[in-house]
Amino acid sequence: MERVSGCWPQSGSSCEHTTGACPVQAINATGLTEVVRSELPQQDPEPKQVPMSEGIWEGLRGPVQIAYAVEDMDRAMEWWVARGVGPFFARHHIELDKSRMWGRSAAFDFSAALGQWGDVMVELICEHHEVGDRVGPSVGIHHLAFFVDDIAASQRRLIDHGWAEALFAEVANSPFALHDATVELGHLIEIYHEDTRRADLFELVRSSALDWDGSDGIRLL
């Protein structure tokens, strides 16, 4: 039995307290002490929970996608399709209008495939760079993606929080960015606009999975 506040009662006897309230009320039938909670030291109040609409999450809607880093995208798609997830829509060596990596202008060479896993969109992403030059990991969770209304404002909040810009790029005049949250979250954070082009792509992936019979599991965009 653990001694509480200097009191160690013995069965059938009183404790050492002679004045004031004893923190130990009694020995119950199972031999466990029933402690009067009001006599115990008060714990610090729980930290205030910050709503998702405030702080670092302000302006971020989602997550709307989880992305896995893969070394062989075709093989990875086959693995997921064989387990009932799909179909996947893939594009190899996606051409970007412009891109910068870690703040410096650089060509970001990658391939990606999108599929629907229940209510969650899955991206398989393969970076065609040497390991040391990649913005994300080689395997495992690469990023979680969020919709935002203002890319620049969201980037400022993420950078102010300490999540540096790993990538900024544009494709078909639609910007997107990846920020490094690996120290706190273990992965990157991606942000982009919910523009018509991207909304149509998300709907294509989602609707194609509704009545999918497992055939034609890999489709090129």
N, C-alpha and C positions, 0 to 999 in steps of 0.2 A: 504494500500500500504506500502511495506517495504521501509524504508529509505536506500538509497545506498550511501555510502561514504560521509555522511554529507549533502546530497542533497535531498530535499523533494519538488518537483515541484508541483505547483497548476495548474489546468487546465486553459489554457489561459494566464499563466504568466511565467516568466523566473525563473530559479533556482537561488540559492544564489551564484553560482560560477561567478566570474567576470573576472578571468584570467584562462588560461589553458583550457584543454578540460573537459567538463562536462561528468560525467559517465552516465548520463541519457540523451538519445537522444531525446525522445519525449513521449507524451502520445498518444497511437494509438487509433483507433476508438472503441476498446473494453474496453478501460480504463486500459490496461496492459502496463507497462513500457517496452520499448525496450532498453536494456542495451548494450552499446558498450563493447563488450567482451574484447577488448584490454585494457580497463581502469580498469577492475576488477583484483583483486589479482590473480596471477597465481597459479593454483593447482599443488601439487607435481605430478611428472610424475608417471604413473602407474608402479607398480613393474614389473620387467622383468619376463616374463613367462619362466619357465624352461621346456625344451622339455622332453617328456616322456623317451627319451633315455639317460637322464642325471640325476645326483643327486640320490635321493632315488629310482627312477624308473630304474636306469641303469641296464641293463641285464634282466629286467622283461618283458615278452611277455604276453599280455592279457589285462584284465582278461579273463580267459578261462572258468571260472566256478563261480557260486554263490552258497554258501551253507547256508542252514537254519538249525538251531538247533531245534530239536524236542524231546519231552519226550516219545512219542509213535510212532515209525517209521512206523509200519504197518498201523495205523490209518492215519498218515500223508500221506502215499502213496495213500491210498484210497481217501483222500480228493483231492489230485492233479489229480488223474486219473479221478475222477468224473467231473473234470473241463477241461478235454480234454488234459492234459499234461501227456506224457508217451510214451511208457511203461517205468517202472522203473526196474532197475536191482539192486537187493539187496543182501547184505551179512551181516549176524548177527555175532557179536563178532569176528571181523576180527583178525586173528592171525598175529602178527608182529614178525619179526626176533629179533628186539631190539627196545627199546624206552626209552627216558628220558623226564620227565615233569618238566619244570622250572629248568632245569639244573641238575636234580637228576635222577638217574636210577630208572625207575618205569614202571610198565606194564600199557599201555594205552589201556583201554577196551572200544571199541566203535563198533557201527553198522552203516552202510551207505547204501544209495540207490541213484542211478544215473538215471536221466531222462533228456529228451531234451525239452526245452521250447522255441520254435522258433529257434533262432540262439544261444541261451544260454543253457549251461548245468547246470542243477540244481542238487545239492547234498542235501540229507536229512541226517543229522548226529545226532546220539544219543550217548551221552557219558554215559557209565554205571558206573558213579562215584557219590559220594556224591557231592552236589552242590558246596561246598567249595573246593573240590579237582579237579574240572573240569578246563580244559584249556580255555574253551569258555563259552558262555552263555547257559542257559537252553532253551531259545526260542529266535526267531528273527534271524537276520543275524549272522551267525557264522564266516564265512570268505569269502574272494574273493581269487581265486587261479590263479597263474601265472606260466608259463613255464620259466625255466632258463637253461642256459648252464652249469653254475658252481654254485652248491649249496653252497659251502664254501664261495666263494667270495660274493655271494648275501647275505648270512647270515651276513658276516662282515659289509656290507653296512647298512643292516637293524638294526643291533645292534648298530653301530656307530651313527645312526640317533636317537636311543632311543627306538627302537621297539625290546624289549627283546624276546629271544627265549622262547616260551611257550611249544613247543614240537619238538622233533627230533625223527624220527623213520625210520625204513627200513622194507619193505615188498617185498619178492622175490628179494632181493638185489637191490631194487629201493628205494633210500632215499627220504624223504619229510620232510618239516619243517613248523611249524606254528609260526608266530611272532605276538606279541601283539601290535597292532596299535589302540587299542580302544580309547585312549585319543584323538587322532587326527581324526580317521576315524570311530570309533564306532564299529569296528569289528577286527578280526584277518586277517592276510595275510598268505596265504599258497604258498609255492614254491616247485616245483619238476621238474625233468627232463622230457623231451618229448621223453622217450625211446620207443622202439618198443612195449613193453607190454602195456604201458599206451596209446600210440597212437592207438593201436588196440582197446582198451577198449572205448576210446572216439569215434572212428569210429563206433563201434557196437551200442553205445547209439544213436548217431546221425542218422545213417542209419535206425535203427529200428523205428524211429519216422516218417520217411518220408511218408510211406503208412500205418501207423498204423490206424486200424479201431476201436480202443477203447476196443478190446477184449484182454484177457491175459495181463492185465495192470501191473501186478506185477510178476516179474520173478527172481528166485534165481540164484545167480552166484556160 
